[in-house]
Amino acid sequence: MKKFILLGAVAAMASTAVLAEKASQLSDINGARGGDAESALQSRGFAHVSTNKNSMGYAYSYWWDAQDDNCVQVEVYDGRVMTISDATDQDCGHHKGSDAATAAGVVAGAALLGALLTHKSHHHEDGQHNADQKAEADYERGYTDGLHNASYHNYDRSDAYSSGYTAGVDERNANLRHHHNRGGYASVAEYKDLKGARAAGAMSDLESRGFRQVDNFLSGNDRISIQWRAASRQCLQVITSDGRIYDVRDIQTHPKCR
């Protein structure tokens, strides 16, 4: 009888594995536009959990299939799906404790941490959460501080906190790419869309937006232009390399921005 029960349990596990749609079974969604991918995932039983961005322009969304207890990560760039990969239950706000962990008496803390985690596995450089609970908690604290612009407070001198803080700052900057780092009511001119554009056209666009060049010089192989817009007091530093705008940013002050 025990043998039959064991065989039945194994068969049930195998059946579940077949039913669950892992990332490898969702590869047909690669290359799809974001909206189409969203519809496809929903039609297969997945529900959206969260989306995180980084300063490189990538968006990472997490999807949970409650029926199969399955979490996947969808990486999107420039409006299209680049990759779909399996993610941990933690990334979708769930946590499963193993029997070994239960025996060690650490599941309660792990479950609580899993419920409170706001960072995801892709925030880690190796794409995986820390196995050490203390290090993961330090990383989470650092990420939360960096994300919400709190002061750097690494009282344990923890490398995990430092890495988490960097990841939080990176995501905060990505979420605020629309912001011009200034307050008040004065209107400002857009300029961030010119990064990567051909230099000649970009300079004409800046002029049409009210900027005028107040300085221009070479630095190695790069040409640096300082652009001033008096109406909004925007002072841009524009770096051109190989005929394209390599970097453009508001430096706010320069001796010739007046």
SULCORCOR-V899750 format. One record per pair of residues at least 4 apart in sequence whose ideal C-beta (glycine too) atoms are under 6 Angstrom apart, sorted by the first residue. I is the first residue (numbers start at 0). J is the second residue. D is the distance in Angstrom with one decimal. If there is no record, write none. Layout:
I|J|D ; I|J|D
This chain:
18|67|5.9 ; 19|67|3.7 ; 19|69|4.9 ; 20|24|4.7 ; 20|43|5.8 ; 21|85|5.7 ; 22|71|5.1 ; 22|83|4.8 ; 22|84|4.9 ; 22|85|4.6 ; 25|83|4.8 ; 28|36|4.9 ; 28|39|5.3 ; 28|80|5.7 ; 29|80|5.5 ; 31|35|4.5 ; 31|36|4.4 ; 31|80|5.2 ; 32|78|5.9 ; 32|79|5.9 ; 33|75|5.5 ; 33|78|5.6 ; 36|80|4.8 ; 40|45|4.1 ; 40|62|5.3 ; 44|64|4.9 ; 44|66|5.7 ; 45|62|4.0 ; 45|64|5.0 ; 46|63|5.5 ; 47|62|5.9 ; 48|61|4.4 ; 48|63|5.2 ; 48|91|4.8 ; 49|61|5.4 ; 50|58|5.8 ; 50|60|4.2 ; 51|59|5.0 ; 51|119|5.9 ; 51|170|6.0 ; 52|58|5.0 ; 52|173|4.1 ; 52|174|6.0 ; 53|57|5.3 ; 53|169|5.7 ; 53|173|5.1 ; 54|169|5.2 ; 54|172|5.2 ; 54|173|4.6 ; 57|76|5.2 ; 58|75|4.5 ; 59|72|5.8 ; 59|74|5.7 ; 59|121|4.9 ; 60|73|4.8 ; 61|72|5.7 ; 61|86|6.0 ; 61|90|5.1 ; 61|91|5.3 ; 62|71|5.3 ; 63|70|5.4 ; 63|91|4.0 ; 64|69|4.3 ; 70|86|4.4 ; 70|88|5.7 ; 70|90|5.5 ; 70|91|3.7 ; 71|83|5.8 ; 71|86|5.8 ; 72|84|5.1 ; 72|86|4.2 ; 73|80|6.0 ; 73|83|5.3 ; 74|81|4.7 ; 74|82|4.5 ; 75|80|5.6 ; 76|81|5.1 ; 86|90|4.1 ; 87|120|5.9 ; 88|93|4.1 ; 88|94|5.6 ; 88|95|5.5 ; 89|94|5.6 ; 89|113|4.8 ; 89|116|5.8 ; 90|119|4.9 ; 90|120|5.4 ; 94|110|5.1 ; 94|113|3.1 ; 96|100|4.9 ; 96|101|5.8 ; 96|106|3.6 ; 100|105|5.4 ; 100|106|5.0 ; 101|106|5.1 ; 105|109|5.7 ; 106|110|5.9 ; 116|139|5.9 ; 118|122|4.5 ; 118|139|5.9 ; 118|142|4.2 ; 120|126|5.6 ; 120|127|5.7 ; 120|128|5.4 ; 121|126|5.9 ; 122|166|4.2 ; 123|127|5.8 ; 128|135|5.8 ; 129|134|4.1 ; 129|135|4.1 ; 134|159|4.1 ; 137|157|4.2 ; 137|159|4.1 ; 137|160|4.3 ; 138|159|4.2 ; 138|163|3.7 ; 141|160|3.8 ; 141|163|3.0 ; 141|164|3.8 ; 142|146|6.0 ; 142|163|3.8 ; 142|166|5.3 ; 142|167|4.2 ; 144|149|4.1 ; 144|164|5.7 ; 145|164|4.0 ; 145|167|2.6 ; 145|168|4.1 ; 146|167|3.7 ; 146|170|5.8 ; 146|171|5.2 ; 151|164|5.9 ; 153|160|4.7 ; 153|161|6.0 ; 179|187|4.9 ; 185|231|5.7 ; 187|231|4.5 ; 188|208|4.3 ; 188|209|5.7 ; 188|228|5.7 ; 190|235|5.9 ; 190|247|5.6 ; 193|201|4.4 ; 193|244|5.3 ; 193|247|5.5 ; 194|244|5.6 ; 194|247|5.4 ; 196|200|6.0 ; 196|201|4.3 ; 196|244|5.3 ; 197|243|5.8 ; 198|239|4.5 ; 198|242|5.5 ; 198|244|6.0 ; 201|244|4.9 ; 205|210|4.1 ; 205|226|5.5 ; 209|228|4.8 ; 209|230|5.8 ; 210|226|4.1 ; 210|228|4.7 ; 211|227|6.0 ; 212|224|5.6 ; 212|226|5.8 ; 213|225|5.3 ; 213|227|4.7 ; 213|255|4.1 ; 214|225|3.8 ; 214|255|4.9 ; 215|224|5.0 ; 216|223|5.7 ; 217|222|5.7 ; 218|223|5.5 ; 221|238|5.3 ; 221|240|5.0 ; 222|239|4.5 ; 223|238|5.5 ; 224|237|4.4 ; 225|253|5.3 ; 226|235|4.2 ; 226|237|6.0 ; 227|234|5.6 ; 227|256|4.5 ; 228|233|4.4 ; 233|249|5.5 ; 234|250|5.6 ; 234|251|5.7 ; 234|253|5.1 ; 234|256|3.6 ; 235|247|6.0 ; 235|249|5.7 ; 236|248|5.8 ; 236|250|4.7 ; 237|247|4.8 ; 238|245|4.7 ; 238|246|4.4 ; 240|245|4.1
